[in-house]
Amino acid sequence: MKFREISEEERRRYYRHWSVKKVPKFIIKSLKFREFAFDHDGSGPSDRYRSFKNKRKLEKFIKIRAPYAIYSSVAFYEKPHKREGWKGAELVFDIDAKDLPIKKCKCKNACEICLEQAKDIVKIINSILRNDFGLEKIHIIYSGRGYHIRVLDKDVLELDSEVRREILKYVVGWDDPGSDVFFTIPIGYPKVFTKWMKYIFLNIDENSKVEGISRYTLRKIRKNREKIKKNEFGKLRINLKRLIDPIRNINSKLVDTKVTIDVNRILRLPGSVHSKVGAVCTEVNSLDDFNPEECLI
């Protein structure tokens, strides 16, 4: 899988045949309440405060201008062209493959290996949101270098930034599970923390540089992968209490916190092209079947 920046000619060719049908219905339904932003030359989304009354006007603008990048707000406004009259915002989780705190690959950006890791993170978060919070209107978007999880359940739309931060901390196992008391894993630790500990143990290796985890412990983790897969944590003979803070530190970097707490955030528009990497931003209906390589231009 090879990312590359596409040329202006390639971009115009893509948008010449572009249809607004590529944009997911959850965005189309709230189109007139969203702010749109455009980057026309690769310098950033300087063309902001745009709004469109209907999908045909949006399609016409995009086909004519063929922007370098297209964004829409996660927030809904009474007057999106002024960003006034805030009505609510999606709850968003941004997982960027190039910024994962532990990577099996050595790439500096993103590749099929770390994108697969990012997909595993998305699966865990999606499961927690559904099972622990009872959320249902969850949309997963491949952004070109990672994934956006976008939640539109009515109960989350009007949450303020601080509540969103607390939800994030719970979802990624950032909170202290109670390290001042002796716990038996997985019975005593919160399920969420245990899920992330298992993910980390299965993705970390002895060459990983993790503050607070020795090379000796990393080797023991690697040798006991089969026990970890079976949730047999009690057989590891590792002082798990000492690993709580290092694991929490890793967990805090799984998702871009700024994106989750920003109730005025703009995200890449699904159906648009990420010109820097030459991939189409795409809604994912089945994570198990999804192959990012199929999104390349």
Backbone as CSV, one residue per row, in Angstrom:
resi,resn,N_x,N_y,N_z,CA_x,CA_y,CA_z,C_x,C_y,C_z
1,MET,0.855,-1.196,0.000,0.000,0.000,0.000,0.886,1.239,0.000
2,LYS,0.715,2.086,-1.004,1.597,3.237,-1.137,0.787,4.528,-1.229
3,PHE,1.029,5.424,-0.276,0.384,6.725,-0.310,1.220,7.680,-1.152
4,ARG,0.548,8.611,-1.817,1.252,9.637,-2.588,0.334,10.840,-2.744
5,GLU,0.935,11.994,-2.872,0.146,13.200,-3.100,-0.293,13.232,-4.556
6,ILE,-1.580,13.380,-4.783,-2.066,13.374,-6.160,-1.925,14.769,-6.776
7,SER,-1.867,14.808,-8.088,-1.706,16.071,-8.806,-3.048,16.797,-8.926
8,GLU,-2.976,18.062,-9.284,-4.210,18.835,-9.485,-5.042,18.227,-10.611
9,GLU,-4.370,17.742,-11.636,-5.079,17.115,-12.758,-5.851,15.876,-12.294
10,GLU,-5.216,15.044,-11.453,-5.887,13.853,-10.929,-7.071,14.232,-10.054
11,ARG,-6.880,15.280,-9.277,-7.949,15.735,-8.385,-9.142,16.241,-9.185
12,ARG,-8.873,17.019,-10.216,-9.960,17.542,-11.043,-10.673,16.417,-11.786
13,ARG,-9.915,15.418,-12.190,-10.521,14.268,-12.868,-11.464,13.527,-11.926
14,TYR,-11.032,13.399,-10.662,-11.881,12.710,-9.677,-13.177,13.482,-9.463
15,TYR,-13.081,14.785,-9.268,-14.271,15.580,-8.962,-15.141,15.858,-10.193
16,ARG,-14.565,15.717,-11.376,-15.357,15.902,-12.593,-16.507,14.893,-12.643
17,HIS,-16.230,13.702,-12.133,-17.247,12.639,-12.137,-17.848,12.432,-10.746
18,TRP,-17.603,13.369,-9.860,-18.041,13.228,-8.470,-19.537,13.455,-8.326
19,SER,-20.148,12.732,-7.404,-21.571,12.900,-7.118,-21.772,13.085,-5.624
20,VAL,-22.729,13.902,-5.255,-23.040,14.134,-3.848,-23.563,12.860,-3.187
21,LYS,-23.896,11.870,-3.992,-24.329,10.574,-3.452,-23.212,9.896,-2.665
22,LYS,-21.977,10.340,-2.884,-20.841,9.782,-2.144,-20.823,10.251,-0.683
23,VAL,-21.552,11.310,-0.391,-21.609,11.847,0.973,-22.656,11.063,1.771
24,PRO,-22.309,10.568,2.951,-23.254,9.771,3.748,-24.550,10.520,4.066
25,LYS,-25.618,9.762,4.213,-26.939,10.345,4.473,-26.978,11.142,5.771
26,PHE,-26.186,10.715,6.778,-26.257,11.425,8.062,-25.751,12.865,7.945
27,ILE,-24.924,13.125,6.940,-24.470,14.501,6.700,-25.468,15.247,5.814
28,ILE,-25.970,14.564,4.803,-26.936,15.190,3.901,-28.183,15.651,4.660
29,LYS,-28.639,14.839,5.606,-29.853,15.165,6.365,-29.719,16.469,7.152
30,SER,-28.510,16.786,7.557,-28.280,18.000,8.360,-27.425,19.014,7.605
31,LEU,-27.404,18.900,6.287,-26.531,19.699,5.433,-26.646,21.201,5.701
32,LYS,-27.858,21.714,5.769,-28.053,23.162,5.879,-27.672,23.721,7.249
33,PHE,-27.392,22.828,8.211,-26.989,23.273,9.546,-25.476,23.169,9.770
34,ARG,-24.750,22.700,8.783,-23.306,22.473,8.948,-22.480,23.548,8.250
35,GLU,-21.366,23.881,8.885,-20.375,24.742,8.238,-19.512,23.878,7.329
36,PHE,-19.172,24.399,6.153,-18.235,23.726,5.255,-16.982,24.587,5.109
37,ALA,-15.858,23.910,4.958,-14.578,24.607,4.819,-13.781,23.956,3.699
38,PHE,-12.980,24.761,3.014,-12.250,24.261,1.857,-10.795,24.725,1.879
39,ASP,-9.939,23.805,1.489,-8.518,24.090,1.274,-8.314,23.982,-0.230
40,HIS,-7.989,25.085,-0.877,-7.912,25.088,-2.337,-6.516,24.824,-2.886
41,ASP,-5.492,24.973,-2.034,-4.132,24.841,-2.565,-3.187,24.029,-1.680
42,GLY,-3.696,23.406,-0.632,-2.845,22.592,0.236,-2.269,23.348,1.412
43,SER,-2.678,24.598,1.593,-2.136,25.415,2.686,-3.019,25.390,3.932
44,GLY,-4.151,24.711,3.858,-5.065,24.648,4.996,-6.443,25.172,4.629
45,PRO,-7.446,24.854,5.438,-8.832,25.249,5.128,-9.125,26.719,5.431
46,SER,-8.601,27.605,4.604,-8.775,29.047,4.830,-10.132,29.555,4.336
47,ASP,-10.749,28.814,3.429,-12.064,29.194,2.910,-13.129,28.565,3.813
48,ARG,-13.562,29.320,4.817,-14.463,28.769,5.833,-15.807,29.506,5.857
49,TYR,-16.635,29.128,6.805,-17.957,29.739,6.992,-18.835,29.606,5.744
50,ARG,-18.649,28.527,5.021,-19.501,28.243,3.871,-20.706,27.431,4.330
51,SER,-21.832,27.646,3.689,-23.007,26.823,3.963,-23.760,26.604,2.653
52,PHE,-24.499,25.510,2.606,-25.227,25.152,1.392,-26.661,24.783,1.756
53,LYS,-27.604,25.350,1.020,-29.014,25.124,1.329,-29.481,23.734,0.926
54,ASN,-28.812,23.165,-0.072,-29.199,21.824,-0.506,-28.007,21.099,-1.108
55,LYS,-28.151,19.814,-1.326,-27.037,18.975,-1.776,-26.602,19.290,-3.205
56,ARG,-27.518,19.788,-4.032,-27.160,20.101,-5.416,-26.195,21.283,-5.481
57,LYS,-26.422,22.265,-4.620,-25.516,23.425,-4.585,-24.125,23.002,-4.104
58,LEU,-24.090,22.090,-3.138,-22.806,21.570,-2.661,-22.096,20.823,-3.780
59,GLU,-22.815,19.976,-4.480,-22.221,19.197,-5.568,-21.666,20.110,-6.657
60,LYS,-22.419,21.116,-7.030,-21.985,22.041,-8.078,-20.703,22.759,-7.681
61,PHE,-20.646,23.239,-6.443,-19.459,23.954,-5.956,-18.229,23.051,-6.006
62,ILE,-18.374,21.830,-5.522,-17.236,20.907,-5.443,-16.759,20.501,-6.833
63,LYS,-17.673,20.246,-7.734,-17.287,19.815,-9.083,-16.560,20.928,-9.835
64,ILE,-16.965,22.168,-9.606,-16.326,23.301,-10.284,-14.967,23.626,-9.668
65,ARG,-14.891,23.660,-8.344,-13.674,24.107,-7.666,-12.654,22.992,-7.464
66,ALA,-13.091,21.748,-7.363,-12.184,20.608,-7.135,-11.152,20.927,-6.053
67,PRO,-11.586,21.173,-4.824,-10.668,21.607,-3.758,-9.618,20.556,-3.402
68,TYR,-8.525,21.043,-2.859,-7.463,20.154,-2.372,-7.975,19.316,-1.206
69,ALA,-8.794,19.939,-0.350,-9.398,19.224,0.780,-10.739,19.864,1.114
70,ILE,-11.672,19.023,1.570,-13.020,19.486,1.907,-13.354,19.039,3.327
71,TYR,-13.925,19.954,4.090,-14.276,19.664,5.482,-15.718,20.094,5.757
72,SER,-16.313,19.448,6.741,-17.614,19.909,7.238,-17.587,19.850,8.756
73,SER,-18.415,20.662,9.375,-18.409,20.741,10.838,-19.115,19.546,11.457
74,VAL,-18.674,19.188,12.656,-19.392,18.175,13.433,-20.514,18.847,14.214
75,ALA,-20.494,20.177,14.225,-21.512,20.960,14.933,-22.641,21.349,13.988
76,PHE,-23.792,21.625,14.581,-24.952,22.096,13.837,-25.272,23.513,14.318
77,TYR,-25.531,24.405,13.368,-25.778,25.809,13.697,-27.079,26.303,13.061
78,GLU,-27.689,27.270,13.712,-28.829,27.958,13.102,-28.342,28.759,11.893
79,LYS,-27.148,29.375,12.054,-26.553,30.153,10.967,-25.120,29.657,10.740
80,PRO,-24.953,28.565,10.000,-23.613,27.988,9.824,-22.640,28.907,9.095
81,HIS,-23.156,29.816,8.263,-22.269,30.734,7.540,-21.644,31.766,8.470
82,LYS,-22.169,31.850,9.703,-21.590,32.730,10.721,-21.124,31.948,11.951
83,ARG,-21.359,30.664,11.940,-21.126,29.794,13.096,-21.844,30.351,14.336
84,GLU,-23.096,30.682,14.147,-23.922,31.222,15.225,-25.125,30.324,15.472
85,GLY,-25.595,30.319,16.720,-26.757,29.509,17.061,-26.415,28.033,17.140
86,TRP,-25.401,27.712,17.948,-24.947,26.317,18.101,-26.091,25.450,18.616
87,LYS,-26.381,24.355,17.892,-27.505,23.479,18.231,-27.060,22.137,18.803
88,GLY,-25.760,21.857,18.722,-25.242,20.573,19.178,-24.099,20.126,18.281
89,ALA,-23.462,19.025,18.651,-22.334,18.516,17.868,-22.200,17.012,18.053
90,GLU,-21.728,16.365,17.001,-21.445,14.938,17.090,-20.378,14.693,18.161
91,LEU,-20.417,13.511,18.747,-19.334,13.069,19.630,-18.350,12.317,18.746
92,VAL,-17.098,12.787,18.711,-16.137,12.280,17.729,-14.892,11.708,18.394
93,PHE,-14.386,10.627,17.801,-13.116,10.036,18.222,-12.240,9.910,16.975
94,ASP,-11.063,10.512,17.029,-10.146,10.543,15.885,-8.950,9.643,16.167
95,ILE,-8.819,8.573,15.384,-7.697,7.645,15.533,-6.809,7.784,14.302
96,ASP,-5.623,8.341,14.486,-4.688,8.584,13.383,-3.594,7.528,13.424
97,ALA,-3.478,6.743,12.359,-2.525,5.628,12.334,-1.084,6.094,12.520
98,LYS,-0.745,7.264,12.001,0.645,7.723,12.099,1.019,8.160,13.517
99,ASP,0.010,8.412,14.362,0.277,8.912,15.712,0.008,7.887,16.806
100,LEU,-0.127,6.624,16.462,-0.397,5.607,17.478,0.754,5.535,18.476
101,PRO,0.464,5.416,19.764,1.528,5.405,20.780,2.412,4.171,20.730
102,ILE,1.882,3.049,20.245,2.704,1.862,19.991,2.377,1.362,18.591
103,LYS,3.429,1.111,17.810,3.238,0.674,16.427,4.081,-0.565,16.153
104,LYS,3.495,-1.510,15.426,4.232,-2.706,15.042,5.189,-2.410,13.894
105,CYS,4.901,-1.339,13.160,5.732,-0.972,12.017,6.725,0.119,12.415
106,LYS,7.586,0.481,11.478,8.565,1.537,11.724,8.326,2.744,10.819
107,CYS,7.167,2.780,10.170,6.893,3.881,9.245,6.664,5.182,10.016
108,LYS,6.959,6.298,9.379,6.806,7.603,10.021,5.418,8.186,9.796
109,ASN,4.726,7.683,8.791,3.388,8.188,8.500,2.353,7.104,8.760
110,ALA,1.839,6.483,7.712,0.866,5.401,7.880,1.120,4.340,6.820
111,CYS,0.845,3.105,7.176,0.990,1.988,6.248,-0.094,0.971,6.571
112,GLU,-0.132,-0.125,5.812,-1.179,-1.122,6.036,-1.100,-1.751,7.425
113,ILE,0.101,-1.785,8.010,0.262,-2.409,9.329,-0.365,-1.547,10.421
114,CYS,0.021,-0.271,10.477,-0.539,0.588,11.537,-1.997,0.946,11.263
115,LEU,-2.422,0.915,9.995,-3.838,1.123,9.705,-4.672,-0.039,10.232
116,GLU,-4.095,-1.239,10.193,-4.788,-2.401,10.761,-4.869,-2.273,12.280
117,GLN,-3.801,-1.761,12.888,-3.831,-1.502,14.335,-4.902,-0.466,14.676
118,ALA,-4.969,0.585,13.865,-5.979,1.623,14.086,-7.381,1.034,13.991
119,LYS,-7.558,0.111,13.062,-8.859,-0.547,12.909,-9.220,-1.338,14.167
120,ASP,-8.235,-2.002,14.758,-8.477,-2.752,16.003,-8.915,-1.814,17.131
121,ILE,-8.291,-0.638,17.191,-8.665,0.356,18.201,-10.104,0.812,17.988
122,VAL,-10.465,1.041,16.732,-11.833,1.451,16.396,-12.838,0.395,16.844
123,LYS,-12.504,-0.864,16.622,-13.409,-1.956,17.014,-13.659,-1.950,18.521
124,ILE,-12.600,-1.731,19.294,-12.744,-1.723,20.756,-13.595,-0.538,21.201
125,ILE,-13.303,0.644,20.663,-14.066,1.838,21.039,-15.532,1.686,20.640
126,ASN,-15.770,1.190,19.442,-17.134,0.976,18.961,-17.902,0.043,19.894
127,SER,-17.235,-1.020,20.335,-17.853,-1.986,21.248,-18.209,-1.333,22.584
128,ILE,-17.299,-0.527,23.116,-17.534,0.139,24.407,-18.677,1.145,24.304
129,LEU,-18.699,1.904,23.223,-19.762,2.894,23.036,-21.135,2.231,22.962
130,ARG,-21.185,1.089,22.303,-22.466,0.389,22.144,-22.870,-0.347,23.419
131,ASN,-21.930,-1.070,24.003,-22.266,-1.931,25.141,-22.328,-1.197,26.477
132,ASP,-21.437,-0.240,26.683,-21.399,0.465,27.971,-22.295,1.704,28.003
133,PHE,-22.429,2.363,26.853,-23.223,3.593,26.806,-24.566,3.408,26.101
134,GLY,-24.741,2.276,25.432,-26.001,2.024,24.730,-26.206,2.903,23.512
135,LEU,-25.118,3.405,22.932,-25.217,4.271,21.758,-25.406,3.431,20.495
136,GLU,-26.150,3.972,19.544,-26.494,3.200,18.350,-26.157,3.911,17.043
137,LYS,-26.284,5.227,17.021,-26.064,5.961,15.775,-24.581,6.295,15.631
138,ILE,-23.817,5.265,15.343,-22.361,5.387,15.260,-21.920,5.172,13.815
139,HIS,-21.197,6.141,13.286,-20.697,6.054,11.914,-19.172,6.043,11.944
140,ILE,-18.594,5.137,11.185,-17.134,5.010,11.131,-16.661,5.461,9.755
141,ILE,-15.735,6.392,9.753,-15.234,6.977,8.514,-13.732,6.728,8.399
142,TYR,-13.314,6.196,7.262,-11.878,6.100,6.970,-11.439,7.466,6.455
143,SER,-10.484,8.081,7.127,-10.107,9.466,6.819,-8.988,9.594,5.788
144,GLY,-8.321,8.490,5.484,-7.173,8.529,4.579,-5.898,8.121,5.292
145,ARG,-5.819,8.470,6.599,-4.669,8.056,7.413,-5.115,7.489,8.752
146,GLY,-6.382,7.189,8.857,-6.915,6.666,10.106,-8.426,6.596,10.044
147,TYR,-9.051,6.772,11.200,-10.506,6.629,11.267,-11.129,7.697,12.162
148,HIS,-12.335,8.108,11.787,-13.162,8.965,12.632,-14.374,8.155,13.066
149,ILE,-14.629,8.133,14.362,-15.860,7.547,14.883,-16.779,8.712,15.210
150,ARG,-17.947,8.747,14.574,-18.855,9.882,14.708,-20.193,9.405,15.274
151,VAL,-20.528,9.903,16.453,-21.728,9.462,17.172,-22.799,10.545,17.097
152,LEU,-24.010,10.146,16.680,-25.087,11.121,16.505,-26.320,10.824,17.351
153,ASP,-26.190,9.987,18.366,-27.323,9.756,19.263,-27.732,11.072,19.922
154,LYS,-29.012,11.266,20.071,-29.548,12.521,20.606,-28.947,12.871,21.967
155,ASP,-28.693,11.855,22.790,-28.217,12.091,24.159,-26.824,12.722,24.225
156,VAL,-26.032,12.613,23.153,-24.657,13.132,23.212,-24.488,14.478,22.518
157,LEU,-25.446,14.875,21.713,-25.261,16.039,20.850,-25.029,17.346,21.604
158,GLU,-25.652,17.507,22.757,-25.546,18.779,23.473,-24.552,18.737,24.632
159,LEU,-23.748,17.702,24.709,-22.756,17.598,25.787,-21.683,18.666,25.634
160,ASP,-21.220,19.212,26.763,-20.147,20.204,26.695,-18.787,19.505,26.627
161,SER,-17.748,20.293,26.459,-16.401,19.749,26.255,-15.917,18.913,27.427
162,GLU,-16.231,19.340,28.648,-15.748,18.631,29.828,-16.374,17.243,29.935
163,VAL,-17.649,17.126,29.652,-18.309,15.815,29.690,-17.738,14.917,28.594
164,ARG,-17.483,15.486,27.435,-16.895,14.713,26.339,-15.508,14.202,26.735
165,ARG,-14.754,15.014,27.437,-13.438,14.585,27.914,-13.571,13.392,28.868
166,GLU,-14.543,13.446,29.767,-14.742,12.357,30.725,-15.165,11.073,30.020
167,ILE,-16.001,11.201,29.002,-16.397,10.024,28.219,-15.178,9.428,27.536
168,LEU,-14.351,10.288,26.939,-13.131,9.824,26.278,-12.231,9.077,27.252
169,LYS,-12.031,9.642,28.436,-11.154,9.024,29.435,-11.662,7.644,29.831
170,TYR,-12.971,7.511,29.922,-13.550,6.197,30.244,-13.350,5.226,29.080
171,VAL,-13.673,5.686,27.879,-13.674,4.813,26.698,-12.295,4.242,26.402
172,VAL,-11.239,5.032,26.595,-9.891,4.553,26.270,-9.140,4.019,27.485
173,GLY,-9.798,3.931,28.639,-9.120,3.398,29.818,-8.045,4.315,30.350
174,TRP,-8.294,5.605,30.270,-7.336,6.612,30.721,-7.418,6.798,32.236
175,ASP,-8.601,6.582,32.796,-8.796,6.753,34.235,-8.027,5.713,35.038
176,ASP,-7.636,6.085,36.244,-6.965,5.166,37.166,-7.968,4.113,37.634
177,PRO,-7.689,2.818,37.383,-8.645,1.773,37.771,-8.656,1.469,39.259
178,GLY,-7.879,2.210,40.055,-7.863,1.971,41.503,-6.608,1.248,41.924
179,SER,-5.471,1.794,41.536,-4.200,1.105,41.750,-3.769,1.062,43.217
180,ASP,-4.488,1.786,44.090,-4.098,1.770,45.494,-4.618,0.521,46.210
181,VAL,-5.414,-0.275,45.502,-5.967,-1.503,46.068,-5.480,-2.674,45.229
182,PHE,-5.306,-3.818,45.855,-4.870,-4.992,45.097,-6.035,-5.533,44.272
183,PHE,-5.799,-5.730,43.005,-6.842,-6.243,42.122,-6.388,-7.536,41.463
184,THR,-7.354,-8.340,41.091,-7.080,-9.534,40.307,-7.649,-9.319,38.917
185,ILE,-6.813,-9.434,37.939,-7.268,-9.243,36.566,-7.748,-10.589,36.024
186,PRO,-8.885,-10.661,35.271,-9.696,-9.523,34.866,-10.872,-9.264,35.783
187,ILE,-10.963,-9.945,36.906,-12.138,-9.835,37.769,-12.216,-8.472,38.448
188,GLY,-11.097,-7.997,39.003,-11.143,-6.780,39.803,-11.014,-5.499,39.016
189,TYR,-10.299,-5.518,37.913,-10.109,-4.308,37.140,-11.348,-4.004,36.310
190,PRO,-11.618,-2.752,36.073,-12.714,-2.413,35.163,-12.507,-3.099,33.814
191,LYS,-13.590,-3.531,33.212,-13.498,-4.255,31.936,-12.787,-3.439,30.872
192,VAL,-13.082,-2.141,30.829,-12.498,-1.291,29.795,-10.978,-1.268,29.902
193,PHE,-10.465,-1.083,31.108,-9.016,-1.041,31.300,-8.387,-2.371,30.894
194,THR,-9.059,-3.465,31.228,-8.547,-4.792,30.884,-8.504,-4.991,29.374
195,LYS,-9.522,-4.501,28.672,-9.540,-4.605,27.207,-8.329,-3.909,26.597
196,TRP,-8.041,-2.713,27.099,-6.923,-1.960,26.536,-5.580,-2.554,26.943
197,MET,-5.509,-3.090,28.149,-4.270,-3.739,28.566,-3.983,-4.933,27.656
198,LYS,-5.019,-5.681,27.347,-4.861,-6.827,26.453,-4.407,-6.366,25.076
199,TYR,-5.029,-5.304,24.553,-4.635,-4.773,23.247,-3.164,-4.371,23.252
200,ILE,-2.755,-3.656,24.295,-1.365,-3.188,24.385,-0.401,-4.361,24.477
201,PHE,-0.708,-5.336,25.315,0.168,-6.498,25.475,0.316,-7.275,24.172
202,LEU,-0.723,-7.304,23.348,-0.674,-8.056,22.095,-0.014,-7.269,20.970
203,ASN,0.151,-5.964,21.149,0.732,-5.142,20.088,2.122,-4.607,20.413
204,ILE,2.510,-4.712,21.669,3.819,-4.220,22.080,4.867,-5.306,21.853
205,ASP,6.103,-4.933,21.660,7.169,-5.941,21.566,8.366,-5.492,22.400
206,GLU,9.366,-6.358,22.506,10.478,-6.078,23.418,11.361,-4.932,22.946
207,ASN,11.187,-4.503,21.699,11.960,-3.369,21.195,11.219,-2.041,21.365
208,SER,9.985,-2.135,21.846,9.208,-0.914,22.078,9.824,-0.115,23.226
209,LYS,9.808,1.189,23.085,10.315,2.050,24.146,9.130,2.658,24.877
210,VAL,8.811,2.072,26.021,7.659,2.523,26.797,8.131,2.916,28.186
211,GLU,7.929,4.166,28.531,8.344,4.646,29.850,7.633,3.865,30.952
212,GLY,8.416,3.299,31.863,7.841,2.575,32.990,7.734,1.076,32.795
213,ILE,8.049,0.590,31.595,8.009,-0.857,31.333,9.401,-1.300,30.889
214,SER,10.021,-2.185,31.653,11.387,-2.615,31.371,11.437,-3.572,30.182
215,ARG,12.620,-3.703,29.606,12.833,-4.649,28.503,12.547,-6.078,28.964
216,TYR,12.896,-6.368,30.209,12.643,-7.699,30.777,11.142,-7.993,30.803
217,THR,10.362,-7.030,31.254,8.906,-7.211,31.306,8.325,-7.345,29.904
218,LEU,8.840,-6.578,28.964,8.371,-6.665,27.583,8.620,-8.052,27.003
219,ARG,9.777,-8.639,27.352,10.076,-9.998,26.880,9.094,-11.000,27.478
220,LYS,8.781,-10.829,28.758,7.836,-11.734,29.422,6.445,-11.617,28.794
221,ILE,6.072,-10.414,28.450,4.774,-10.204,27.797,4.747,-10.924,26.456
222,ARG,5.839,-10.779,25.688,5.895,-11.417,24.369,5.811,-12.933,24.482
223,LYS,6.497,-13.496,25.457,6.515,-14.951,25.624,5.171,-15.506,26.081
224,ASN,4.339,-14.652,26.639,3.061,-15.115,27.200,1.855,-14.647,26.385
225,ARG,2.071,-14.395,25.098,0.993,-13.877,24.256,-0.220,-14.807,24.210
226,GLU,0.010,-16.111,24.178,-1.107,-17.063,24.102,-1.974,-16.991,25.356
227,LYS,-1.340,-16.842,26.510,-2.097,-16.707,27.759,-2.901,-15.403,27.763
228,ILE,-2.295,-14.359,27.215,-2.971,-13.059,27.156,-4.199,-13.143,26.252
229,LYS,-4.063,-13.835,25.118,-5.200,-13.991,24.201,-6.371,-14.690,24.881
230,LYS,-6.053,-15.582,25.814,-7.090,-16.339,26.534,-7.524,-15.639,27.827
231,ASN,-7.034,-14.414,28.034,-7.351,-13.635,29.249,-6.842,-14.301,30.525
232,GLU,-5.772,-15.078,30.407,-5.204,-15.751,31.585,-4.134,-14.862,32.221
233,PHE,-4.539,-13.681,32.661,-3.598,-12.703,33.198,-2.960,-13.171,34.504
234,GLY,-3.694,-13.968,35.263,-3.184,-14.435,36.550,-2.000,-15.366,36.425
235,LYS,-1.762,-15.904,35.219,-0.661,-16.830,34.999,0.593,-16.148,34.447
236,LEU,0.558,-14.837,34.324,1.675,-14.133,33.687,2.892,-13.979,34.582
237,ARG,2.693,-14.000,35.893,3.788,-13.776,36.844,4.480,-12.435,36.582
238,ILE,3.648,-11.443,36.346,4.118,-10.075,36.132,3.418,-9.179,37.147
239,ASN,4.155,-8.238,37.720,3.551,-7.300,38.666,2.722,-6.281,37.878
240,LEU,1.445,-6.610,37.707,0.583,-5.780,36.872,0.309,-4.408,37.477
241,LYS,0.347,-4.327,38.815,0.095,-3.037,39.460,1.100,-1.979,39.010
242,ARG,2.348,-2.410,38.797,3.392,-1.469,38.386,3.188,-0.974,36.949
243,LEU,2.364,-1.685,36.196,2.171,-1.330,34.788,0.969,-0.415,34.569
244,ILE,0.227,-0.149,35.630,-1.001,0.642,35.479,-0.725,2.027,34.897
245,ASP,0.204,2.767,35.489,0.474,4.123,35.008,1.050,4.141,33.589
246,PRO,2.020,3.256,33.256,2.492,3.222,31.870,1.377,2.905,30.873
247,ILE,0.473,1.998,31.250,-0.633,1.645,30.357,-1.592,2.820,30.212
248,ARG,-1.882,3.486,31.318,-2.751,4.664,31.256,-2.144,5.738,30.355
249,ASN,-0.848,5.891,30.422,-0.162,6.879,29.592,-0.316,6.542,28.112
250,ILE,-0.191,5.252,27.783,-0.397,4.812,26.402,-1.845,5.051,25.991
251,ASN,-2.766,4.664,26.856,-4.193,4.815,26.555,-4.575,6.260,26.255
252,SER,-3.933,7.188,26.951,-4.266,8.610,26.787,-3.905,9.131,25.401
253,LYS,-3.086,8.361,24.658,-2.622,8.799,23.341,-3.243,8.009,22.195
254,LEU,-4.188,7.137,22.510,-4.824,6.322,21.473,-5.706,7.162,20.555
255,VAL,-6.300,8.204,21.117,-7.241,9.064,20.400,-6.799,10.512,20.563
256,ASP,-7.022,11.326,19.524,-6.681,12.749,19.598,-7.707,13.464,20.482
257,THR,-7.304,13.799,21.699,-8.216,14.407,22.671,-8.819,15.709,22.166
258,LYS,-8.020,16.514,21.480,-8.479,17.831,21.016,-9.714,17.708,20.127
259,VAL,-9.736,16.681,19.302,-10.858,16.495,18.378,-12.139,16.154,19.137
260,THR,-12.025,15.298,20.144,-13.206,14.871,20.903,-13.842,16.018,21.680
261,ILE,-13.026,16.870,22.276,-13.583,17.914,23.152,-13.966,19.190,22.407
262,ASP,-13.578,19.305,21.143,-13.866,20.510,20.365,-15.265,20.410,19.745
263,VAL,-16.203,21.179,20.262,-17.591,21.096,19.791,-17.828,21.935,18.536
264,ASN,-16.778,22.526,17.984,-16.875,23.285,16.733,-15.929,22.725,15.674
265,ARG,-15.504,21.514,15.851,-14.484,20.904,14.990,-14.978,20.726,13.553
266,ILE,-14.051,20.794,12.605,-14.347,20.401,11.227,-13.552,19.141,10.923
267,LEU,-14.169,18.233,10.160,-13.524,16.979,9.769,-13.604,16.819,8.256
268,ARG,-12.735,16.001,7.727,-12.775,15.731,6.288,-14.147,15.193,5.893
269,LEU,-14.644,15.680,4.781,-15.955,15.258,4.303,-15.863,13.872,3.675
270,PRO,-16.623,12.904,4.181,-16.639,11.579,3.546,-17.076,11.694,2.087
271,GLY,-16.352,11.017,1.222,-16.607,11.121,-0.208,-15.619,12.032,-0.903
272,SER,-14.930,12.882,-0.120,-13.905,13.763,-0.685,-12.561,13.044,-0.697
273,VAL,-11.620,13.616,-1.433,-10.303,12.984,-1.536,-9.307,13.668,-0.598
274,HIS,-8.511,12.852,0.077,-7.397,13.342,0.898,-6.211,13.449,-0.056
275,SER,-6.006,14.639,-0.607,-5.029,14.822,-1.687,-3.605,14.505,-1.270
276,LYS,-3.284,14.709,0.000,-1.918,14.485,0.485,-1.517,13.022,0.383
277,VAL,-2.480,12.116,0.569,-2.168,10.678,0.544,-2.823,9.967,-0.630
278,GLY,-3.652,10.687,-1.386,-4.270,10.085,-2.562,-5.310,9.035,-2.252
279,ALA,-6.106,9.276,-1.205,-7.133,8.309,-0.806,-8.469,9.013,-0.591
280,VAL,-9.539,8.298,-0.907,-10.879,8.851,-0.725,-11.349,8.599,0.702
281,CYS,-11.811,9.646,1.345,-12.391,9.547,2.686,-13.725,8.804,2.553
282,THR,-13.860,7.679,3.252,-14.951,6.740,2.963,-15.666,6.261,4.214
283,GLU,-17.002,6.201,4.157,-17.755,5.604,5.262,-17.568,4.093,5.227
284,VAL,-17.335,3.511,6.396,-17.069,2.075,6.506,-18.304,1.378,7.068
285,ASN,-18.860,0.474,6.282,-20.048,-0.259,6.726,-19.689,-1.525,7.487
286,SER,-18.569,-2.138,7.124,-18.111,-3.346,7.810,-16.603,-3.261,8.013
287,LEU,-16.175,-3.101,9.245,-14.742,-2.993,9.529,-13.989,-4.249,9.130
288,ASP,-14.594,-5.401,9.352,-13.922,-6.664,9.040,-13.640,-6.798,7.549
289,ASP,-14.536,-6.278,6.725,-14.386,-6.418,5.274,-13.672,-5.234,4.632
290,PHE,-13.472,-4.167,5.389,-12.930,-2.944,4.802,-11.439,-3.059,4.523
291,ASN,-11.046,-2.622,3.323,-9.643,-2.610,2.919,-9.272,-1.190,2.476
292,PRO,-8.462,-0.468,3.255,-8.104,0.917,2.917,-7.465,1.064,1.535
293,GLU,-6.806,0.021,1.079,-6.128,0.093,-0.221,-7.118,0.351,-1.354
294,GLU,-8.349,-0.088,-1.174,-9.371,0.108,-2.200,-9.805,1.565,-2.312
295,CYS,-9.387,2.394,-1.365,-9.754,3.816,-1.379,-8.715,4.681,-2.084
296,LEU,-7.606,4.094,-2.492,-6.559,4.862,-3.167,-7.011,5.307,-4.551
297,ILE,-6.602,6.511,-4.921,-6.922,7.046,-6.251,-6.076,6.354,-7.304
